[in-house]
Amino acid sequence: MTRAFSRGAVRSRIVAVAPAAVLCLAALCGPLFAPHSADETVTGPFAPPGPAAPLGGDELGRDVLSRLLDGGLGLTLTAAVIAVLVTALAAVLGTLSALEGPLARAIDICTDLLVLLPPLLVAMLVLLRLGGGSSWTAAGALLLVAVLAGTPYSARVFGGAASVVAKSGFVEVALSNGSGHWRVAVEEILPNLRATFITQLALRFVEATALVSTVAFLRLPAALGPSNWAVMVRDSVGPGLWLNPWSAAAPAIAIVALSLAVRRAIMACAPAPGQAAQVLPPTSALEPKAGKVLAVLGASGSGKTTALLRLTSPPGLDGEELRIFRRAQISFVGQDPGSELTPTMRVSALLAETAARPDRIPGVIARLGIDESHLRKKPRELSGGEQRRVAFARALLRENPVLVVDEPFAGLDGTRRDAVAALLRETADEGKAVVASGHDETALRAIADEVAVVGAAEQLPAESAPRSRQDPALLGGPSAPSSPRKVVFEARNLSVCCANGRTLLQDGGFELSEGTLTGLVGDSGTGKTTLARVMVGLGKPRAGDWTALPPRAIQLVPQNPAGTLNPRRTVRQTLLAAARGADVAGLLGQVGLAPELADRLPGQLSGGQRQRVAVARALAYQPSVLVCDEVTSALDAKTADGVMLLIAELAAKEGLAALVISHDLELVGRHCRRVLRLDGARLLTA
């Protein structure tokens, strides 16, 4: 099946690229095949097609076919150079703007100004001002104007796409380790904008072709040659359209065909969604039923998400039919709902965008515990749990017949978990089909009418599996002896605020000792992740004293398994990027993974495996402190226990001090010597 699909994909790309290749070859090499010189008179003015001139003559009796073959070189090259320069510059600026706020604001201002001052008008003013300057000066001026005028808008598009990637865990890890914005933009973010780059390149080529053609049509100097296609159209307007329509139609068709063919060819090279994902073994088809809740259970890596995604892509539907089906029939909330929220829109607009009945918005957000003040915020200003609730609200407000939710309870505290469960049950009671997968088996079974169990549990190599927490070597656990240990991180009178100035922590203090695990729990939105970001240098506290550690000495393991690792890098590349010459097999062995996984992409790993690779990456930096932010929220109970045991064993073996952030008080209580609770801007002992 895979081979057949690959052959079909290759065949489709060849069909898409072939017309553009032929037209570009004709434009670039046409002069070599022209039957006559472009300036040679071979027939009468606007003569109809004949043996001497297959497409007839122009206003001076020159062969239209010869001039057509001769006139594409300058226009095509100029448009291609403009498209490449604009796209490349916009990609760099847009990506940097996702990391640099002032640059983003400057791009927005330039884009707004260019709405009032179109590129064509600027080009006309500049080229007319040059007057009789050299043709190369005019060509350079045209390139400069096109690049300066076209870059801001494209950079804004790249900035929007890059801002989503910039919030990923792997970007935060790179920044927290002291990598500069330029390096993070080029090495971490840009490789994940391939689809945006290809789309923008195609659009910029079409725009550049239109700009260059218009400049030539208006007789502005641009060093495109005397016989370019736009000039041919201009010179044939009037009597030529009636005497020999081909004198104008042929070059006009060439301009349009080249633009569309090149755009189609470039777009055909765009990566297909999910093409890097592993093809998992087929599972039994799920059958959603109206008025019923279907719970999909299984261990990490068993194929639950794959089974849910199959519901969104019924056999026999593709293209526009598939888009219509998804828009009208399915509401889907994935494991990483934050990436599904448009970063430039406020929560109020995000909810209004999908609401079938806007009057339901207040009731839904109240049930989900979304504070009304959040409606004015953008996704980046929300915690992971708050983003999940907004995405869930959007899905509910669409009121489609089928609601599919992957890990609805991940990252939510007990109260909000109960609220989400109640809403799922109520949605089914209203006559809709609800399909929910997750690792909280108790919560799902409590609301389910039917249960489907997918796959088998993830297996670990026996020789590298973590030992039981009762093992005396796991000194970080609660059963460990309370011998004094060296404090490697200490905070005193620490005050932390969120972006809007709300105080999340007031005069807090805590210590992290080598070889021990300290837990941090609290409700969603109380500031746990913000505190973690401050600890690793991704944010600044309002006040307080804390231990200053080198960037590589304190490592963050982000909360979202799907965004923890760079999707364009294999496991091996990820570990080697952290430490050149690292023992990849040894690091994987430390976290209980087989060496064979080294050459897999993150999309080919289960959630539990991705979290273990994230821990291995942190170990590659040889840190003193490990900050684990909700690393078990999307894992089943057995896998979550395994990850916690792994962290405890590594803390004992390597002498690490670990802060484990979680909503699950029971889980951290089993594995951590001390548990803190963040509540009401105060750090309390749980």
N, C-alpha and C positions, 0 to 999 in steps of 0.2 A: 504493500500500500504506500509506504513512504517513498519507494523508488518511483512508483507510478506518479505519485504527486510531484516529485522532484522533476521528472521528465515533463509533466504538464506545465509546471511553473517555468521551466527553461523555455519550453515552446512558446508560452505566452509572452515571455520577455523578448524572445527573438522577433515575434510578430509585431510587438510594440516598438522595438528599436529599429527594425529594418527600414521603415519609411524615412525616419530621421537620418539614418546613415546614408541612404541614397541621396536625399536632398542636400545634406551637408557636403557630401562628396561632389555633387554637381556644382554647388556654390563655390567650393574651394578649388576644384580642378576643372571647372567648366571652360575657362579660357583655352585649355589645351585641346578641347574637342569642338570648339566653335568652328563651323564651316567657313566663316568669313571673319575679317577683321571687324571689330565693333564699330569702326568709323567708316567702313567701306560702303559706298552706295551701290546697291545691287538691283534695285527695282524702283518703281515710281513711288512718290509720297503716298503713304497709307494704302499701298497696293494690297489687294487680297492675297491670301496664301497661294503660292505657286511653286514650280520646281526650283527656282532660284532662292526662294524664301518661304520655307514650309509654314511659317506663321505670318507671312506677309511682311510689309515694310512699315517703317515709322514715318514721322513727318518729313524726314530727309531722304527717304527711300532706303534706309539701312535695314539689314536683316534683323527682324525682331528676335528670332531664335538665337542668333549669334550674340546680340546684346544681352539677351536673357542669361545665356551661359557665362557671359563676361561680367555681369553686374551684381553677382551675389557675394563676391569675395569680401569687399570692404564692409558691406552692411553686416554680414554674418560674423566676421571677426570682431568688429567693434561692439556689436551686441553681446557676443560671448564674453569679451573682456570685461565689459561693464557688469554683466551678470555675476561673473566669478568674483570680481573685486567687491561689489556691493554685498554679496552673500557672505564672503569670507570676513570682511570687516564687521558686518552686522552680527555675525555669529560670535566673534570675539567680544565686541562691545556688549551685546545682549547678555552673554554668559557672565561677563564681569559685573553687569548691572544687577544680576541676581544676588551678588555678594556685596556690592557697593551701592548703598542707598542714594548718595548724591548723584552718581552716574545715571541711575535709573530715572531720577527726576529730570536731569539734563536731557535725556533721550525723549522723555515725554514732552518737554517744552519744545524741542526741535521738531518733533512730529506734529504738534499742534500748529506751529508756525508754518510748516510746509503745506498744511491744508489750505492756508490763505495764500501761499505762494507756490503754485505748482511747478514741478521740474521743467516742463516745457517752456513756461514763461521765463524762468531763470535762464534756460539755455538760449532762448531768443535774445534776451537782453545782453548776455555775455558775448555771444557770437556776433551780434550786430555791432557791439562796441569794438570788437577786434577789427571789423571792416576788412581791409585788404591785407591783413597779416598772412603769414605763410600757412599753407594747408596743414602742416604738422602742428603748428601752434593752435589752429582751430580744432584739430582732432584732440589735442591734449586738453584744451578747454572743455570740449564736449565730454570727455571722460571724467574730468574733475567735477563738472557740474552734475553729471549723472550719478557719480558716486556719493557726493555730498548730499544731494537731494534725495537719493533713494535709500541711503543707509539708515536714517533714524526710524522710519516705519518698520523696516525689516528687523532692526535691532530690538524694537519693542516686542515683535512677535517672538524672537529668540529669547528675550528676557522673560516673557510669560512662560514659555516652555522650560527655561532653565530654572525658574523659581521653584517649580515642582520638584525637579531633581535636586536642587540645592537643599531642600528640607529632608533629603534621604539620610539614613544613618551613616552610609559610607562617606558622604561629604562632611558630615559633622565630625566623624572620626578623623578625617584628613585635616580639617581645620584645627581640631583640638590638639593635634600632634605638631602644630607649628608650621604647617605648609602654607605658603603665601597664597593670596587670592589668584594670582596668575597661574600658579602651578595647579591649584585645585580646579580652576576653570578649564584648563587645557587637558589635564590628565583624567579628571573625574567626571566633569559635567559634559563637556563637548562630545565625547564619544557616545553619550547617550542621547544626543540630539540629531542623530543621523536622519531620521524621518523628517524632522523639521528642516534640516539643511537641504535635503533633496527637494522638498516641496518649495522652499524659498528660492532655490536655484532655478527651478522651472518657471516660477512666476516672474522672477526678475529677468529671465531671458525674454519672455513675452513682452514685458514692459519696456525693456531696452530696445527690442526690435521696433516696437511702436514709436519710441522716442526718436531713434536714429532715422527711421523712415520719414517721420514728420519733419525733422530738421532738414533732410534732403529735399523733401517735397516743397518746403518753403524757400528753397534756394539759399539756405544758410551754409556758410563754409564749414565743412567737416571732414575733408580729405577722404571721401568715400569713393572717389572716382567719378568720371563724367557719365558713365553708363550704368549706374546702380539702379536697382529695381524701382525705388521711389521716384527717381528722376524720370524713368520711362513712363510711369503712370502719369506724372505731372504733365509731361510733354504731349501725351496722347489725349488729354482731356479736351473736349471740343469736337471738331469735325472727325477726328480720328476714331472716336467711339462709334460713329456711324459707318465710316468708310472701311475701317479694319478694326473691329472690336478686340482682336487678339493683341493689338499694340498696347492696350491698357490692361486687358483682362489677364494676360499671361504673367506679367510681373506682379500684379495684385494677388493673383492666386498663389504665386511663388512665396510672397511675403507671409500670407496667412498660413499656407501649408507648412512652411518652415517653422513658424512659431508654434503651431499646434503639434506638429510631429515631434519637435524637440521636447516640448513640454510633456507629451505622452511618454516619450522614451525615458526621460529623467524620472518621471513618476513611477514608471514600471520598475525602476531600480530601488524604490523605497522598500525598506524591510517590512515584511508582513507581520502583523501583530502576533506575538508569541512564537515566532519562528525558532527562537532559541530554546523553547520549552521542551522538556522530555516527553515523548509519547509513552504514557503509562498504560499498563494492561487494561483492557476493556472491563468495565464493571456492569452489573445488571442495570438496566434502564430504570430510572426513577419515574414514578407516575404520580405527579401532583393531582390532588382531587379537591374540587371546590368544597369549601367549608371544613377542610381538614388541615392539620399541621403534620407534616412529614419530617421527622427528625433523622438526620443522616449522621451516624456515629462511626468512629474508627480512630485508630491511632495516627500519630503524625506520619505523613508519607504514605498513607494507605490509599489515597486517591479521592478523598471527599470533595476537594475543590474541583478536580477534573470531572467528577460526576455532576456537580452543580453547573459547570460551564457547558456541559452537553445539553442541559435544559435550555440554554440560551441560543443554541445553534441546531435547530431541528434538521434532520436530513432532507435534502432537496431544496433548501432555501439558501440563497446567497445574494450578494449585491443588494439592490434596493429592496427586494422582497424580505431579506433578512433584517435590514434596518427597520422596515415598517413593522415586522413582527415584534422585534425587541422594543420598539417605541410604544406599541399599542398593547402588548400582551404581558411583558416581563418587566418587573422591577428588580434589579440586582444590586446587592451591596456586597462588595468584596472584602478581603481580609485587610486591605490597606485603603480604607475609605478616604483618608486624607488626600491621597493622590487623585481621587476622583472629583475633588472640589476645585473649581476654577479659582486660582490663587488671587486673581485681581478683583473678584466679586465679593461683596459683603454677604453675610449670612442671610440677611433679609431678601436680597436679590436671588440668592441660590434657592431659597425655599419658594419664592414666588415664581421662579422659572419653571418648576415642575408641578406646582399645585394645580390639580384639576378643579378644586374648589378653594379659592383663597381664604374663605371664611373659616376653614378648618385649621389654618396655620396656628392661631393662638392655642387651641386645644391640644394639638399634637406636641408643640414645643413644651407646653406645661406638663404633659404626661411624661415626656422624656427628660424633664429637669433641665431644659435649656433656658438659661436666664435671659430675660428680654434685653439686657445690656449686650449680650452676645450678638444680637441681630445687627449691630453696627460694626462688628468686627469682621476681619478677613480670616480665612482659614489658618494662616500662619500665626495668628494671635491666639489660637485655641490649643488646648492640650489634645493629646491623642484620643482620650476618651470623649472629649467634647466634639472633636471632628467626627468620630464614629456616630455620635448621636445625631449630628446634623445630617450626615449621609443617610442614616436610617429614616429621619424625618422626611427627607426628599423622596425616598422610595415609598413611604406610606402615603404621602400627599399625591403621588401620581395615580393612585387608585387603580392600578392595572389588575387584571384577573389573577395573576400569579406573582407572589413575592418570594424571592430567593435571597437568603441572607447567609453569608459565610462568616462564621465566628461572631454571632451577634453580641456575645457577652464579654469578648476579649477587652481587657483594659477598663472594665466597669466595676465599681464597688457594689456591695451587696444590694443597697437600696435601688440603685439605678438598674442593676441586673434584673431585679424583680419587676421594675416598671417596664423594661423592654420585653420581658417574658409575657407580662400581662397584655401588652399591645399586640404581640404576635398572636396570642390566643384570641383576642378580640377581633383582629383582622380576619382570622379564619371564621369566627362566628358570624362575621358580616357576609360570608359566602365566598370569600376568596381562598385560593389555594396557597398555602404557606409551606416553603421548604427551607429548613434551617439546619446547618451543620455546625458542629462545634465539639469542644473537648469537655464542656461542662455537662456530663451525661445526666446528672441528677436534675438540673434545671430544664434540659430539653425533654427528658422523659415525662416531667411533670405536666407539660403542656401538649405533648404529642398525642395524636390519634394513631399514628403508625410510625414504626421505627425501621430504618434500613441501616444495616451494619456493613461498612465497606472495607475490604482488604484485611490485611493482618498487621500486627504491630511491627514497628521498625526494630530491626535486629542490630545489636552491636557486637563487634568481635569480642569473643569471650575473654581474650587475653588483655583487652584494653578497656573493658567495662569498668565504670566506677565502682568502688567498694561500698559496702553498706555504711550508713552513717553511724552505726554502732562501732565501727572500726576505730580503735583508739588513735590511729594515725590522723583521723579527721579532727584536728584540734579546734577547728572553727565552730564545730557544732555545739549545741546547748549542753550536751552531756560531757563536754570536755572539761578537764580540770581548770580551775580559775587561777592559774599561775600568771603572774604579771608579765606583760609583753610590751615590747617597744612600740610606742605610739609613732606612726608614720604620717598621719594627717590629723590636724587639729583645727577646729574653728571655734572662735569665741566672739560673742556679741554680733553675730552675723545677721544682717538684715537684707532681704531680697525682695525686689518688686517686679511685677510683670510690666509689659510694654505700656499699658495705660496708667501706670503709677500705683496700682493697687498693691498693698503690702501682702506678700505671701509668707514671709518669715520675719519675725521681729526679735532681735537679740537672741538668736538661737546659738547653741553650742553643742559640739559633739566631738568624739575622738574615734579614730580608726586605728586599730592595732594590728601588727603583723600576724599572719596566720589565723586571723579570725574573720567571721562574717558578721556584719551588722545589718539588720533589716530596717527598712523605712517604708511605712505604710501610710495610707491616707486616702480620702475620697478623691474622685476624679476632679481635676481642676484646682486642687489645693496648692500646687506648686512643686510637686516632687521632681518632675522632669526639669523644671526651671532651676531648681537647686542643683541637680546633677550637671546641667550645662554650666552653671557658675563654677562648680568644682573643677571641671576640665578646661575652663578658660573660654567657653563659648558665650559667656555672659559676664556682666560685672555686678557685684553686690552693691547695695547702697551704702553699707557701712560694715565694719567688722574686721577682725584679724583672722588670718588662716595661714596654714603652712604653705609656703611657696615651693612648688615642685616643678622640675623641668617638664615641658609638655609631654615627652615620651614616658615619663615616670608615672603618670596617672592616665589610665585608659578607660574609654567609654565603650560599653557594649549596648548599642541602641535597642529600643523597645520593639521595633517592627521587624519581624523576620523577613518580610518581603523586600524591605528597603535597606537591610543591614549591609548587604554586599553589593558591589558594583555589578550590575547584570551583564556588562560587556567583558568582564574578566573571569577567567577560570579561577578555581580555588588556588592553584599554584601561583598564578599571577598576583592574586590578592595577597598571599603570604609573602611573596618575594618583594612586593611593593612596600610592605611594612618593614622588611629587613632584608637587604641584599645578602645573598648567600645563605639564607635561612634553611634549616633542615626541615623541608616541607613534610616529609614522611614522619619525622620525629614530632613535629608540632601536631599533626593530625592524630598520631598515636596518643599524645598527651590528652586529647579531648575525646578519645574513644571512637575515632573514625578510621576507616580503612584507607591505606595509601591510594587505592584505585580511584578514590573520589577527587584526587588532585587535579585531574584534567576535565572535570565537569564544570559547567556554568551554574550559577545560583538557581536558575530555572529548572535545573535537573536534580535539585536537592529538595528534601522535605523540610518543613519548618524547623524541626529539631536539629537536622543536620546543618542548616544555615546558622542556627544559633551557636552550634559547636564550632563552626568555622569562624564565626565572629569572635568567639573566645580565643581560638587559636591565633587569630590575627592580633588580638590584644596581647597575648603572651609573646608574640614575635618582637614586640617593642621592649620586652623585659621590664615591665612596670613594677612599681612598688604598691600602687593602689589600683583596684579594679572597681569601676562604677557600673553596675548592671541595672539597666533601666527596663523594668517589665519584661525581662527576657523569657518568662514562662507564660505570658498572658495568652499566647495563641497555641499552646501545646497541651496535649492530653495529660492527665494526671501522672501517668507512668513516666512519660518523657520529661515532664516538668520536674518530677522528683529526680530523674537521672541528671538533668542539667544542674540542679541545685547540689546534688552530691558531687558532681564534677567540680563545681566552683569551690566547694568545701575542701575537696581533696587537693586541688591546686593551691588553695590558700595555705593549707598545712604543709604541702610539699615544697612550694616555692617561697613561702614566707610572705605571701601577699596579704594586704588588708583589703577586704571587699565590702562595698556597700551595695546591698541588694534591695532595689526598689520594687514594690509590688502592691497590688490590691488585696492579695491573698494572705491575710494574717496567719491563717493556719499553716500555710506552706512555709512562710519565712520563720514562723515560730518553731517549726520542727528542725530547721537547719541553722538558724542564726543564734549566736550566743546572746546578743542583745537586740531588741527591737524597739525602734523609735516610731512615734506617730506624729505626723504633721497635721495639726488641726487648729483652725482659728489663728493662723500665723504663729503658732507656738510649737516647739518641738517637745513632745512628751514621751515618757517611757511607756510603751504599750503593755 
